[in-house]
Amino acid sequence: DQRLNLPELERFAAMCGFSGEWQTEYEVMCEVLKIPSSKGVDFLQFNRLVSDEKSNAYCSDEELQHMVMYLKSERREIASQLAAIRIQAGARGFLTRSQARRSAVEAPSRSSIG
């Protein structure tokens, strides 16, 4: 949806060292930005937030690049873990949900043929 909502911005805040009550802080931030908290911030609002040197959310370009590299690395690690789980499940004979559904749909047609 091209917006950052409460949990997405909470992750950013944690990476910046925030450790307080995030929901309250988020609601205050949305009030200051004059946006509904249910809507979240768009790219321009986020950019304004992290570019304002007086803001608690200020980040240098280098800090933002470091965060992006960290998140990409984390994403690759999660993808690798998921792939390993799928391989293990396949080796043990477990079916994925989609494979199980396909088998259930195909099974009646096979029995009606034979």
Phi, psi and omega in degrees: 000002177060030176225152176255121182262189184308302182293327180292318178286334176297321177298316177298315181299320179296321178294335178272357178099006179290134181224018181267202178280101189292320184301316179297314180298319179298315181296321177296315180300316179296322178297316179297320179281354179061048176229150177294136181297334179289340183274320183085177183261145176269182184299315182297319179293319178296316179300317179297320181296311183280346180268344181280109184297343178272349182280147174293343181264005182302135175221140174287165177301320180297318178296318179295319178296320179297318178298317180297316178298319179298314181295321177296319179297316179298319180297317178296320180297317179295318179298320178295318179296318178296320178297318179296320178296317179296318179296315179297317180297319178295320179294330180272356178090008177282142178263148172286165180303316182293323177295318179297318179296317179298318179297320181293323179287321182284331185303311180298324181291327177293317182291330180284339179284315187275000000 
